[in-house]
Amino acid sequence: MNELELKQIMKEIEAIINQLAECSYCKKGMDLRSKKLLSELFQLKIQQACSIKKAS
């Protein structure tokens, strides 16, 4: 996966995170710090998966 593909995937993930943050069920949503941490976690896991795939 190249940098452009990673950026596109992260845009899609961030859209999902934003939808989760606007939770109408609990009416609380998610704060900005939590959204940022969740986004970083997804990016790290995607990069780890790519590294494992390349090593195989």
Beta strands, then each sheet from edge to edge (+ up, - down):
end
